[in-house]
C-alpha cells in the first residue's frame, strides 16, 4: 500500500494510530497520573475529527471491498462529531474513583467500535460489511458491561452480546443465501443479479431482520430498553446515537444500491415496520419513569421515522435520512448530556427526580427543554425540519396514509416529551436537586449540542450540501 491508499482510508488509519497511542500512553503512566490521559485523548480525537473534514478524492481499495467517496466521508464525519461530544460528556463520569483505573479501556473500546463503523460504511462487498459490523458490535457489549461490578451493567452486557449474536447469525445466513443465489458478494454485482426469485427474497428477509435488531425496529427491539437502562449513561448515549446512526447509514446505502430490483417487496415490509415502530415506541415511552428507558423507547420511535426516508426511494429520501440522523445526534446527545451530568453528580436517573429542576439548575433545564422540543419536532428548532423532510420524502413516493400516521405519532410524542418539561418547570418539589456546576468539558459538549440544534434548524445550506453529496449513489 502506498501513501495514496492510506489517504484514501485516512479515517480508519488515523483512528487506529490514535488507539495504539492511547495504549502506549496508558502503559507509561503511573497509577496516580492515569487521569492525565483524558485531555490527551480529547485533544487527539479533536485533531482526528478536524482532519476528517479535509477534502479527499474518491477511491477503491482491496479489489473493490473498500470504497470511499464524499458521501461516506461525510457520514464518518457526522459520527466523529457525535463521538467527540460523547467524550466531552464522559469526563465527569470517568473521573469517578470506580473508573480511575480503566479509563484507557473505555477509550480503546469506543475507538474500536468506531473503526468497525468506518469499515461498515465504506464497504463495497458483504464481507467487508460483515467484518465492520462485528468489529462495531463486540466492543459495544464490553462497554455496556463497563461497570461490571454493578449487576445491571453486567446483565446489559450479556443481553446485548446474546441478542447481537442471534441477529448476526440471522444476517449471516441471509448473506450466504445472497452469495449462493448470485455467486458474488460485491454490492454492484449483486445489485445487477438480484431478482424476485423466492430464495433471493428470503435472503433479503433474513438480511433485513438482522439489521432490524441493530436499529431497534419493532418487533426486534425488545433488548433495547433493558440494555440502555443497565449501561452507563454515556455508553447508552453512544448506543442510541452513534451505533444507530451508523447502522442507518449502511442500511439505506445497501437498500438503494443492492436491493433496488425488489423495491416493491421491501417497501411493503418497511411500510408495516415503520407503522409498528413509531406507534409502539411512542406508546411504551409514555409509561417510562427512568430517563434512560424513556430515551430508549424515544429512540425506537425515532427509528420508525427514519424508515420514511428509506421508503421515499429517491435522492430526497437519502438526504432526509442523513440530515435527520445529524439532527438526531445533537438533539439526543443534548438530552443524554443533561442526564449524564445529573447522574454523574447525584446518581439520580428517574424523571421524578427532575421535579423543580429549573429552580436550582435553570441552564440544564433549558437545554433539556430545547432537546425535547427538537426530538418532538416543534418548530423552529432542527428536529421539526428533520421530520418535515422525512415526511416530504415519503409523500413524494405516494405514501400519504403513512405520512398521516407519522404525523399522528409525532403529535402523540409531544405528550411524553412535554412530561419532562412539565417536571422541570411546573411540578412542585420541596427538595429539588441541589445546584451544581459541571466541569468545562461537559459544558463544552452541552454547548455544542445547543449550537447544533439551532444551526441545523436555521442554516438551510446544510441540507443542500448533504443533497449534493448523496447525488449519484441511487439507482
DRENDO-1510 file (C-alpha; in Angstrom, 1 decimal, always signed):
<recs>
REC; n; res; u; v; w
REC; 1; UNK; +0.0; +0.0; +0.0 .
REC; 2; UNK; +1.2; +3.5; -0.9 .
REC; 3; UNK; +0.7; +6.8; +0.7 .
REC; 4; UNK; -2.3; +7.4; -1.6 .
REC; 5; UNK; -4.0; +4.3; -0.2 .
REC; 6; UNK; -3.5; +5.5; +3.3 .
REC; 7; UNK; -5.0; +8.8; +2.5 .
REC; 8; UNK; -8.0; +7.1; +0.9 .
REC; 9; UNK; -8.8; +5.3; +4.2 .
REC; 10; UNK; -7.5; +8.1; +6.4 .
REC; 11; UNK; -10.3; +7.8; +9.0 .
REC; 12; UNK; -9.5; +4.2; +9.7 .
REC; 13; UNK; -5.7; +4.6; +9.7 .
REC; 14; UNK; -5.7; +7.7; +11.9 .
REC; 15; UNK; -8.1; +6.3; +14.5 .
REC; 16; UNK; -6.1; +3.0; +14.6 .
REC; 17; UNK; -3.0; +5.1; +15.3 .
REC; 18; UNK; -4.9; +7.0; +17.9 .
REC; 19; UNK; -6.0; +3.8; +19.7 .
REC; 20; UNK; -2.4; +2.5; +19.7 .
REC; 21; UNK; -1.1; +5.8; +21.1 .
REC; 22; UNK; -3.7; +5.6; +23.9 .
REC; 23; UNK; -2.5; +2.1; +24.8 .
REC; 24; UNK; +1.2; +3.2; +24.8 .
REC; 25; UNK; +0.5; +6.3; +26.9 .
REC; 26; UNK; -1.6; +4.3; +29.4 .
REC; 27; UNK; +1.2; +1.7; +29.8 .
REC; 28; UNK; +3.7; +4.5; +30.6 .
REC; 29; UNK; +1.6; +6.5; +33.0 .
REC; 30; UNK; +1.9; +5.8; +36.8 .
REC; 31; UNK; -1.3; +4.9; +38.5 .
REC; 32; UNK; -1.5; +8.2; +40.3 .
REC; 33; UNK; -1.3; +10.0; +36.9 .
REC; 34; UNK; -3.9; +7.9; +34.9 .
REC; 35; UNK; -6.3; +10.9; +34.8 .
REC; 36; UNK; -3.9; +12.7; +32.5 .
REC; 37; UNK; -4.9; +10.5; +29.6 .
REC; 38; UNK; -8.3; +12.3; +29.4 .
REC; 39; UNK; -7.1; +15.7; +28.0 .
REC; 40; UNK; -4.6; +13.8; +25.8 .
REC; 41; UNK; -7.4; +11.7; +24.2 .
REC; 42; UNK; -9.7; +14.6; +23.8 .
REC; 43; UNK; -7.1; +16.6; +22.0 .
REC; 44; UNK; -6.0; +13.8; +19.7 .
REC; 45; UNK; -9.6; +12.9; +18.8 .
REC; 46; UNK; -10.4; +16.6; +18.1 .
REC; 47; UNK; -7.5; +16.7; +15.7 .
REC; 48; UNK; -8.7; +13.4; +14.1 .
REC; 49; UNK; -12.2; +15.0; +13.7 .
REC; 50; UNK; -10.8; +18.2; +12.1 .
REC; 51; UNK; -8.6; +16.2; +9.7 .
REC; 52; UNK; -11.7; +14.2; +8.6 .
REC; 53; UNK; -13.2; +17.4; +7.1 .
REC; 54; UNK; -10.2; +18.0; +4.8 .
REC; 55; UNK; -11.0; +17.4; +1.1 .
REC; 56; UNK; -10.3; +13.9; -0.3 .
REC; 57; UNK; -10.7; +12.1; -3.6 .
REC; 58; UNK; -12.9; +9.0; -4.3 .
REC; 59; UNK; -11.0; +5.8; -4.1 .
REC; 60; UNK; -11.4; +2.0; -4.2 .
REC; 61; UNK; -9.1; -0.4; -2.3 .
REC; 62; UNK; -8.7; -4.2; -1.8 .
REC; 63; UNK; -10.2; -5.1; -5.2 .
REC; 64; UNK; -13.4; -3.3; -4.6 .
REC; 65; UNK; -14.0; -4.3; -0.9 .
REC; 66; UNK; -13.5; -0.8; +0.3 .
REC; 67; UNK; -14.9; +2.4; -1.3 .
REC; 68; UNK; -14.6; +6.0; -0.2 .
REC; 69; UNK; -16.5; +8.9; -1.6 .
REC; 70; UNK; -17.7; +12.4; -0.5 .
REC; 71; UNK; -20.8; +10.7; +0.9 .
REC; 72; UNK; -19.1; +8.1; +3.0 .
REC; 73; UNK; -16.6; +10.7; +4.3 .
REC; 74; UNK; -19.5; +12.9; +5.3 .
REC; 75; UNK; -21.1; +10.1; +7.2 .
REC; 76; UNK; -17.9; +9.3; +9.1 .
REC; 77; UNK; -17.5; +13.0; +9.9 .
REC; 78; UNK; -21.0; +13.1; +11.3 .
REC; 79; UNK; -20.2; +10.1; +13.6 .
REC; 80; UNK; -16.9; +11.8; +14.6 .
REC; 81; UNK; -18.7; +14.9; +15.8 .
REC; 82; UNK; -21.1; +12.8; +17.8 .
REC; 83; UNK; -18.3; +10.8; +19.4 .
REC; 84; UNK; -16.4; +14.0; +20.3 .
REC; 85; UNK; -19.5; +15.3; +22.1 .
REC; 86; UNK; -19.8; +12.0; +24.0 .
REC; 87; UNK; -16.2; +12.0; +25.0 .
REC; 88; UNK; -16.6; +15.6; +26.4 .
REC; 89; UNK; -19.7; +14.5; +28.3 .
REC; 90; UNK; -17.9; +11.4; +29.7 .
REC; 91; UNK; -15.2; +13.3; +31.6 .
REC; 92; UNK; -17.0; +13.8; +34.9 .
REC; 93; UNK; -18.1; +10.1; +34.9 .
REC; 94; UNK; -14.6; +8.8; +34.0 .
REC; 95; UNK; -13.0; +10.8; +36.9 .
REC; 96; UNK; -15.1; +8.9; +39.5 .
REC; 97; UNK; -13.0; +6.6; +41.7 .
REC; 98; UNK; -14.6; +3.4; +40.3 .
REC; 99; UNK; -13.4; +4.3; +36.8 .
REC; 100; UNK; -10.0; +5.7; +37.5 .
REC; 101; UNK; -8.1; +2.5; +36.8 .
REC; 102; UNK; -9.8; +1.7; +33.5 .
REC; 103; UNK; -10.1; +5.0; +31.6 .
REC; 104; UNK; -8.0; +3.8; +28.7 .
REC; 105; UNK; -10.2; +0.7; +28.3 .
REC; 106; UNK; -13.2; +3.0; +27.8 .
REC; 107; UNK; -11.4; +4.9; +25.0 .
REC; 108; UNK; -10.0; +1.8; +23.4 .
REC; 109; UNK; -13.3; +0.1; +23.2 .
REC; 110; UNK; -15.0; +3.2; +21.9 .
REC; 111; UNK; -12.4; +3.7; +19.2 .
REC; 112; UNK; -12.5; +0.0; +18.2 .
REC; 113; UNK; -16.2; +0.0; +17.6 .
REC; 114; UNK; -16.0; +3.3; +15.7 .
REC; 115; UNK; -13.3; +1.8; +13.4 .
REC; 116; UNK; -15.8; -1.0; +12.7 .
REC; 117; UNK; -18.4; +1.5; +11.8 .
REC; 118; UNK; -16.0; +3.2; +9.4 .
REC; 119; UNK; -15.3; +0.0; +7.5 .
REC; 120; UNK; -19.0; -0.9; +7.5 .
REC; 121; UNK; -19.9; +2.5; +5.9 .
REC; 122; UNK; -17.1; +2.2; +3.3 .
REC; 123; UNK; -17.8; -1.5; +2.5 .
REC; 124; UNK; -18.0; -2.4; -1.2 .
REC; 125; UNK; -19.0; -6.0; -0.5 .
REC; 126; UNK; -20.8; -8.0; +2.1 .
REC; 127; UNK; -17.6; -9.5; +3.6 .
REC; 128; UNK; -16.2; -6.1; +4.5 .
REC; 129; UNK; -19.7; -5.0; +5.6 .
REC; 130; UNK; -19.9; -8.0; +8.0 .
REC; 131; UNK; -16.4; -7.6; +9.4 .
REC; 132; UNK; -17.1; -4.0; +10.1 .
REC; 133; UNK; -20.4; -4.8; +11.7 .
REC; 134; UNK; -18.9; -7.3; +14.0 .
REC; 135; UNK; -16.0; -5.0; +14.9 .
REC; 136; UNK; -18.6; -2.4; +15.7 .
REC; 137; UNK; -20.7; -4.7; +17.8 .
REC; 138; UNK; -18.5; -6.8; +20.0 .
REC; 139; UNK; -16.7; -3.8; +21.8 .
REC; 140; UNK; -20.1; -2.2; +22.5 .
REC; 141; UNK; -21.1; -5.2; +24.5 .
REC; 142; UNK; -18.0; -4.8; +26.6 .
REC; 143; UNK; -18.9; -1.1; +27.0 .
REC; 144; UNK; -22.4; -2.0; +28.2 .
REC; 145; UNK; -20.8; -4.1; +30.9 .
REC; 146; UNK; -18.2; -1.5; +31.7 .
REC; 147; UNK; -19.3; -1.1; +35.3 .
REC; 148; UNK; -19.4; -4.9; +35.6 .
REC; 149; UNK; -19.4; -4.7; +39.4 .
REC; 150; UNK; -23.0; -3.5; +39.1 .
REC; 151; UNK; -25.5; -6.3; +38.4 .
REC; 152; UNK; -27.5; -4.2; +35.9 .
REC; 153; UNK; -24.4; -3.3; +33.8 .
REC; 154; UNK; -23.2; -6.9; +33.7 .
REC; 155; UNK; -26.8; -8.0; +32.7 .
REC; 156; UNK; -26.9; -5.3; +30.0 .
REC; 157; UNK; -23.6; -6.6; +28.5 .
REC; 158; UNK; -24.9; -10.2; +28.4 .
REC; 159; UNK; -28.2; -9.3; +26.9 .
REC; 160; UNK; -26.5; -7.2; +24.2 .
REC; 161; UNK; -24.0; -9.8; +23.2 .
REC; 162; UNK; -26.6; -12.6; +23.1 .
REC; 163; UNK; -29.1; -10.5; +21.0 .
REC; 164; UNK; -26.2; -9.3; +18.8 .
REC; 165; UNK; -25.0; -12.9; +18.2 .
REC; 166; UNK; -28.5; -14.0; +17.3 .
REC; 167; UNK; -29.1; -11.1; +14.9 .
REC; 168; UNK; -25.6; -11.5; +13.4 .
REC; 169; UNK; -26.3; -15.2; +12.8 .
REC; 170; UNK; -29.6; -14.4; +11.1 .
REC; 171; UNK; -28.0; -11.7; +9.0 .
REC; 172; UNK; -25.1; -14.0; +8.0 .
REC; 173; UNK; -27.5; -16.7; +6.9 .
REC; 174; UNK; -29.2; -14.2; +4.6 .
REC; 175; UNK; -25.8; -13.2; +3.2 .
REC; 176; UNK; -25.0; -16.8; +2.5 .
REC; 177; UNK; -28.2; -17.1; +0.5 .
REC; 178; UNK; -27.3; -14.0; -1.4 .
REC; 179; UNK; -23.9; -15.4; -2.3 .
REC; 180; UNK; -25.4; -18.8; -3.1 .
REC; 181; UNK; -28.0; -17.3; -5.5 .
REC; 182; UNK; -25.9; -14.7; -7.2 .
REC; 183; UNK; -22.3; -16.1; -7.0 .
REC; 184; UNK; -21.0; -12.7; -5.8 .
REC; 185; UNK; -20.7; -10.7; -2.6 .
REC; 186; UNK; -19.9; -7.3; -4.2 .
REC; 187; UNK; -22.7; -4.8; -3.9 .
REC; 188; UNK; -22.6; -3.6; -7.5 .
REC; 189; UNK; -22.5; -7.2; -8.9 .
REC; 190; UNK; -25.3; -8.4; -6.6 .
REC; 191; UNK; -27.4; -5.4; -7.5 .
REC; 192; UNK; -27.2; -6.4; -11.1 .
REC; 193; UNK; -28.0; -10.1; -10.5 .
REC; 194; UNK; -30.6; -9.8; -7.8 .
REC; 195; UNK; -34.2; -10.6; -8.9 .
REC; 196; UNK; -37.5; -11.7; -7.4 .
REC; 197; UNK; -36.7; -15.4; -7.0 .
REC; 198; UNK; -38.1; -16.9; -3.8 .
REC; 199; UNK; -34.6; -17.7; -2.5 .
REC; 200; UNK; -33.4; -14.1; -3.0 .
REC; 201; UNK; -36.5; -12.6; -1.4 .
REC; 202; UNK; -35.9; -15.0; +1.6 .
REC; 203; UNK; -32.3; -13.8; +1.6 .
REC; 204; UNK; -33.4; -10.2; +1.8 .
REC; 205; UNK; -35.8; -11.0; +4.7 .
REC; 206; UNK; -33.0; -12.6; +6.7 .
REC; 207; UNK; -30.8; -9.6; +6.0 .
REC; 208; UNK; -33.5; -7.1; +6.9 .
REC; 209; UNK; -34.2; -9.0; +10.2 .
REC; 210; UNK; -30.6; -9.0; +11.2 .
REC; 211; UNK; -30.3; -5.2; +10.5 .
REC; 212; UNK; -33.6; -4.5; +12.3 .
REC; 213; UNK; -32.0; -5.8; +15.5 .
REC; 214; UNK; -29.2; -3.3; +15.2 .
REC; 215; UNK; -31.5; -0.3; +14.6 .
REC; 216; UNK; -34.1; -1.5; +17.2 .
REC; 217; UNK; -37.0; -1.8; +14.8 .
REC; 218; UNK; -40.2; -3.4; +16.2 .
REC; 219; UNK; -40.6; -6.3; +16.7 .
REC; 220; UNK; -36.8; -6.7; +17.1 .
REC; 221; UNK; -36.5; -4.0; +19.8 .
REC; 222; UNK; -37.1; -6.0; +23.0 .
REC; 223; UNK; -33.4; -5.8; +24.1 .
REC; 224; UNK; -33.1; -2.1; +23.8 .
REC; 225; UNK; -34.7; -0.7; +27.0 .
REC; 226; UNK; -33.0; -3.2; +29.3 .
REC; 227; UNK; -29.6; -2.7; +27.8 .
REC; 228; UNK; -30.0; +1.1; +27.8 .
REC; 229; UNK; -31.1; +1.1; +31.4 .
REC; 230; UNK; -28.3; -1.1; +32.6 .
REC; 231; UNK; -25.4; +0.5; +30.7 .
REC; 232; UNK; -23.6; +3.6; +31.9 .
REC; 233; UNK; -25.3; +6.8; +30.7 .
REC; 234; UNK; -22.5; +7.7; +28.3 .
REC; 235; UNK; -22.5; +4.2; +26.8 .
REC; 236; UNK; -26.3; +4.4; +26.4 .
REC; 237; UNK; -25.9; +7.7; +24.5 .
REC; 238; UNK; -23.3; +6.0; +22.2 .
REC; 239; UNK; -25.7; +3.1; +21.6 .
REC; 240; UNK; -28.6; +5.3; +21.0 .
REC; 241; UNK; -26.9; +7.8; +18.7 .
REC; 242; UNK; -23.7; +6.7; +17.1 .
REC; 243; UNK; -24.4; +3.0; +16.7 .
REC; 244; UNK; -27.9; +3.6; +15.4 .
REC; 245; UNK; -26.7; +6.3; +13.1 .
REC; 246; UNK; -24.0; +4.1; +11.5 .
REC; 247; UNK; -26.5; +1.3; +11.1 .
REC; 248; UNK; -29.0; +3.6; +9.4 .
REC; 249; UNK; -26.3; +4.9; +7.0 .
REC; 250; UNK; -25.3; +1.5; +5.7 .
REC; 251; UNK; -28.9; +0.3; +5.8 .
REC; 252; UNK; -30.1; +2.9; +3.4 .
REC; 253; UNK; -27.0; +2.6; +1.1 .
REC; 254; UNK; -27.5; -1.2; +0.8 .
REC; 255; UNK; -31.2; -0.8; +0.1 .
REC; 256; UNK; -30.7; +1.7; -2.7 .
REC; 257; UNK; -27.6; +0.0; -4.3 .
REC; 258; UNK; -28.2; -3.7; -3.8 .
REC; 259; UNK; -31.9; -4.4; -3.3 .
REC; 260; UNK; -33.3; -1.8; -5.7 .
REC; 261; UNK; -34.6; -4.5; -8.1 .
REC; 262; UNK; -37.0; -5.8; -5.4 .
REC; 263; UNK; -38.1; -2.4; -4.0 .
REC; 264; UNK; -41.7; -3.5; -4.4 .
REC; 265; UNK; -41.0; -6.2; -1.7 .
REC; 266; UNK; -39.0; -4.2; +0.8 .
REC; 267; UNK; -41.2; -1.1; +0.6 .
REC; 268; UNK; -44.2; -3.1; +1.8 .
REC; 269; UNK; -42.2; -4.6; +4.6 .
REC; 270; UNK; -40.7; -1.2; +5.6 .
REC; 271; UNK; -44.2; +0.3; +5.5 .
REC; 272; UNK; -45.5; -2.1; +8.1 .
REC; 273; UNK; -42.4; -2.0; +10.3 .
REC; 274; UNK; -42.4; +1.8; +10.2 .
REC; 275; UNK; -46.0; +2.0; +11.5 .
REC; 276; UNK; -45.3; -0.6; +14.2 .
REC; 277; UNK; -42.0; +1.0; +15.3 .
REC; 278; UNK; -43.4; +4.6; +15.5 .
REC; 279; UNK; -46.6; +3.5; +17.3 .
REC; 280; UNK; -45.2; +1.0; +19.8 .
REC; 281; UNK; -42.1; +3.2; +20.6 .
REC; 282; UNK; -44.4; +6.1; +21.4 .
REC; 283; UNK; -46.9; +4.1; +23.5 .
REC; 284; UNK; -44.2; +2.5; +25.6 .
REC; 285; UNK; -42.3; +5.8; +26.1 .
REC; 286; UNK; -45.3; +7.3; +27.8 .
REC; 287; UNK; -45.1; +4.7; +30.6 .
REC; 288; UNK; -41.4; +5.2; +31.4 .
REC; 289; UNK; -40.1; +7.0; +34.5 .
REC; 290; UNK; -36.4; +6.0; +34.3 .
REC; 291; UNK; -34.8; +8.6; +31.9 .
REC; 292; UNK; -32.7; +6.0; +30.1 .
REC; 293; UNK; -35.6; +3.7; +29.4 .
REC; 294; UNK; -37.6; +6.8; +28.4 .
REC; 295; UNK; -35.0; +7.8; +25.9 .
REC; 296; UNK; -34.6; +4.2; +24.7 .
REC; 297; UNK; -38.3; +4.0; +23.6 .
REC; 298; UNK; -38.0; +7.5; +22.2 .
REC; 299; UNK; -35.1; +6.3; +20.1 .
REC; 300; UNK; -37.2; +3.3; +18.9 .
REC; 301; UNK; -39.9; +5.7; +17.8 .
REC; 302; UNK; -37.3; +7.9; +16.0 .
REC; 303; UNK; -36.1; +4.9; +14.1 .
REC; 304; UNK; -39.6; +4.4; +12.8 .
REC; 305; UNK; -39.4; +8.0; +11.4 .
REC; 306; UNK; -36.1; +7.2; +9.7 .
REC; 307; UNK; -37.8; +4.5; +7.7 .
REC; 308; UNK; -40.0; +7.1; +5.9 .
REC; 309; UNK; -36.9; +8.4; +4.2 .
REC; 310; UNK; -35.9; +5.0; +3.0 .
REC; 311; UNK; -39.4; +4.4; +1.6 .
REC; 312; UNK; -39.0; +7.6; -0.5 .
REC; 313; UNK; -36.5; +5.6; -2.6 .
REC; 314; UNK; -35.0; +8.8; -4.1 .
REC; 315; UNK; -32.3; +11.4; -3.5 .
REC; 316; UNK; -34.6; +13.3; -1.3 .
REC; 317; UNK; -35.1; +10.2; +0.8 .
REC; 318; UNK; -31.4; +9.6; +1.3 .
REC; 319; UNK; -30.7; +13.2; +2.0 .
REC; 320; UNK; -33.5; +13.4; +4.5 .
REC; 321; UNK; -32.3; +10.3; +6.4 .
REC; 322; UNK; -28.7; +11.7; +6.7 .
REC; 323; UNK; -30.0; +15.1; +7.7 .
REC; 324; UNK; -32.3; +13.6; +10.3 .
REC; 325; UNK; -29.5; +11.5; +11.8 .
REC; 326; UNK; -27.3; +14.6; +12.1 .
REC; 327; UNK; -30.2; +16.5; +13.8 .
REC; 328; UNK; -30.9; +13.4; +16.0 .
REC; 329; UNK; -27.2; +13.3; +17.1 .
REC; 330; UNK; -27.3; +16.9; +18.5 .
REC; 331; UNK; -30.9; +16.6; +19.9 .
REC; 332; UNK; -30.4; +13.2; +21.6 .
REC; 333; UNK; -26.9; +14.0; +22.9 .
REC; 334; UNK; -28.3; +17.2; +24.4 .
REC; 335; UNK; -30.8; +15.2; +26.4 .
REC; 336; UNK; -28.4; +12.5; +27.3 .
REC; 337; UNK; -25.8; +15.1; +28.2 .
REC; 338; UNK; -28.1; +16.6; +30.8 .
REC; 339; UNK; -29.0; +13.1; +32.1 .
REC; 340; UNK; -25.3; +12.2; +32.3 .
REC; 341; UNK; -24.4; +15.4; +34.1 .
REC; 342; UNK; -27.1; +14.9; +36.7 .
REC; 343; UNK; -26.3; +11.1; +37.1 .
REC; 344; UNK; -22.6; +11.7; +37.5 .
REC; 345; UNK; -23.1; +14.1; +40.3 .
REC; 346; UNK; -26.2; +12.8; +42.1 .
REC; 347; UNK; -26.7; +9.3; +40.8 .
REC; 348; UNK; -30.3; +10.0; +40.1 .
REC; 349; UNK; -31.9; +8.9; +36.8 .
REC; 350; UNK; -35.7; +9.0; +37.5 .
REC; 351; UNK; -38.0; +11.5; +35.8 .
REC; 352; UNK; -39.5; +12.3; +39.3 .
REC; 353; UNK; -36.0; +13.5; +40.4 .
REC; 354; UNK; -36.3; +16.3; +37.8 .
REC; 355; UNK; -39.3; +17.9; +39.5 .
REC; 356; UNK; -38.5; +21.5; +40.2 .
REC; 357; UNK; -35.1; +21.3; +38.4 .
REC; 358; UNK; -35.5; +24.7; +36.9 .
REC; 359; UNK; -35.4; +26.4; +40.3 .
REC; 360; UNK; -31.9; +25.1; +41.1 .
REC; 361; UNK; -30.4; +24.3; +37.6 .
REC; 362; UNK; -32.0; +26.6; +35.1 .
REC; 363; UNK; -29.4; +26.2; +32.3 .
REC; 364; UNK; -29.6; +22.4; +32.3 .
REC; 365; UNK; -33.4; +22.7; +32.3 .
REC; 366; UNK; -33.4; +25.0; +29.3 .
REC; 367; UNK; -31.1; +22.7; +27.3 .
REC; 368; UNK; -33.2; +19.7; +28.2 .
REC; 369; UNK; -36.3; +21.6; +27.1 .
REC; 370; UNK; -34.6; +22.5; +23.8 .
REC; 371; UNK; -33.6; +18.9; +23.2 .
REC; 372; UNK; -37.1; +17.7; +24.0 .
REC; 373; UNK; -38.6; +20.2; +21.6 .
REC; 374; UNK; -36.2; +19.1; +18.8 .
REC; 375; UNK; -36.9; +15.4; +19.4 .
REC; 376; UNK; -40.7; +16.2; +19.3 .
REC; 377; UNK; -40.3; +18.2; +16.1 .
REC; 378; UNK; -41.6; +21.5; +17.4 .
REC; 379; UNK; -40.7; +24.4; +15.1 .
REC; 380; UNK; -38.4; +26.3; +14.6 .
REC; 381; UNK; -35.7; +24.0; +16.0 .
REC; 382; UNK; -33.8; +21.5; +13.9 .
REC; 383; UNK; -36.0; +18.5; +14.8 .
REC; 384; UNK; -39.0; +20.0; +13.1 .
REC; 385; UNK; -37.2; +20.3; +9.7 .
REC; 386; UNK; -35.7; +16.8; +10.1 .
REC; 387; UNK; -39.2; +15.3; +10.4 .
REC; 388; UNK; -40.6; +17.6; +7.7 .
REC; 389; UNK; -38.0; +16.4; +5.1 .
REC; 390; UNK; -38.7; +12.8; +6.0 .
REC; 391; UNK; -42.5; +13.3; +5.6 .
REC; 392; UNK; -41.8; +15.1; +2.3 .
REC; 393; UNK; -39.8; +12.2; +1.0 .
REC; 394; UNK; -42.5; +9.6; +1.9 .
REC; 395; UNK; -45.2; +11.8; +0.4 .
REC; 396; UNK; -43.2; +12.1; -2.9 .
REC; 397; UNK; -43.4; +8.3; -3.1 .
REC; 398; UNK; -47.2; +8.4; -2.7 .
REC; 399; UNK; -47.3; +7.2; +0.9 .
REC; 400; UNK; -49.9; +9.7; +2.1 .
REC; 401; UNK; -51.5; +7.4; +4.7 .
REC; 402; UNK; -48.1; +6.6; +6.2 .
REC; 403; UNK; -47.3; +10.3; +6.5 .
REC; 404; UNK; -50.7; +10.8; +8.2 .
REC; 405; UNK; -49.9; +8.0; +10.7 .
REC; 406; UNK; -46.4; +9.6; +11.2 .
REC; 407; UNK; -47.9; +13.0; +11.9 .
REC; 408; UNK; -50.3; +11.4; +14.4 .
REC; 409; UNK; -47.3; +9.7; +16.1 .
REC; 410; UNK; -45.4; +12.9; +16.2 .
REC; 411; UNK; -48.4; +14.5; +17.9 .
REC; 412; UNK; -48.5; +11.7; +20.5 .
REC; 413; UNK; -44.8; +12.1; +21.1 .
REC; 414; UNK; -45.4; +15.7; +22.2 .
REC; 415; UNK; -47.2; +14.4; +25.3 .
REC; 416; UNK; -44.3; +12.4; +26.8 .
REC; 417; UNK; -41.6; +14.8; +25.7 .
REC; 418; UNK; -43.5; +17.6; +27.4 .
REC; 419; UNK; -43.8; +15.4; +30.6 .
REC; 420; UNK; -40.1; +16.1; +31.1 .
REC; 421; UNK; -40.6; +19.8; +30.6 .
REC; 422; UNK; -43.5; +19.8; +33.0 .
REC; 423; UNK; -41.5; +18.0; +35.6 .
REC; 424; UNK; -38.7; +20.6; +35.4 .
REC; 425; UNK; -40.8; +23.8; +35.2 .
REC; 426; UNK; -44.2; +23.1; +36.8 .
REC; 427; UNK; -44.1; +20.1; +39.2 .
REC; 428; UNK; -43.5; +21.2; +42.8 .
REC; 429; UNK; -40.7; +19.7; +44.8 .
REC; 430; UNK; -39.7; +20.6; +48.4 .
REC; 431; UNK; -36.2; +19.3; +47.9 .
REC; 432; UNK; -35.2; +19.6; +44.2 .
REC; 433; UNK; -31.7; +18.5; +43.1 .
REC; 434; UNK; -29.2; +20.9; +44.5 .
REC; 435; UNK; -27.4; +23.3; +42.3 .
REC; 436; UNK; -24.1; +22.0; +40.8 .
REC; 437; UNK; -21.7; +23.2; +38.2 .
REC; 438; UNK; -20.5; +20.8; +35.6 .
REC; 439; UNK; -16.8; +20.7; +34.5 .
REC; 440; UNK; -15.6; +22.5; +31.5 .
REC; 441; UNK; -15.6; +19.6; +29.0 .
REC; 442; UNK; -19.2; +18.7; +29.9 .
REC; 443; UNK; -20.3; +22.3; +29.4 .
REC; 444; UNK; -18.5; +22.5; +26.0 .
REC; 445; UNK; -20.3; +19.3; +25.0 .
REC; 446; UNK; -23.7; +20.7; +26.0 .
REC; 447; UNK; -23.0; +24.0; +24.3 .
REC; 448; UNK; -22.1; +22.1; +21.1 .
REC; 449; UNK; -25.4; +20.3; +21.3 .
REC; 450; UNK; -27.4; +23.5; +21.8 .
REC; 451; UNK; -25.5; +25.2; +18.9 .
REC; 452; UNK; -26.1; +22.2; +16.6 .
REC; 453; UNK; -29.9; +22.2; +17.3 .
REC; 454; UNK; -30.1; +25.9; +16.4 .
REC; 455; UNK; -27.7; +26.0; +13.4 .
REC; 456; UNK; -29.2; +22.9; +11.7 .
REC; 457; UNK; -32.6; +24.5; +12.1 .
REC; 458; UNK; -31.8; +27.9; +10.7 .
REC; 459; UNK; -29.0; +27.2; +8.2 .
REC; 460; UNK; -30.7; +25.7; +5.2 .
REC; 461; UNK; -27.4; +25.2; +3.2 .
REC; 462; UNK; -26.5; +22.2; +5.3 .
REC; 463; UNK; -29.4; +20.2; +3.8 .
REC; 464; UNK; -28.3; +21.3; +0.3 .
REC; 465; UNK; -24.7; +20.2; +1.0 .
REC; 466; UNK; -25.9; +16.8; +2.1 .
REC; 467; UNK; -28.1; +16.6; -1.0 .
REC; 468; UNK; -25.2; +17.3; -3.3 .
REC; 469; UNK; -23.1; +14.5; -1.6 .
REC; 470; UNK; -25.9; +11.9; -1.9 .
REC; 471; UNK; -26.5; +12.6; -5.6 .
REC; 472; UNK; -25.4; +9.7; -7.8 .
REC; 473; UNK; -25.5; +6.8; -5.3 .
REC; 474; UNK; -29.1; +6.0; -6.1 .
REC; 475; UNK; -30.3; +3.7; -8.9 .
</recs>
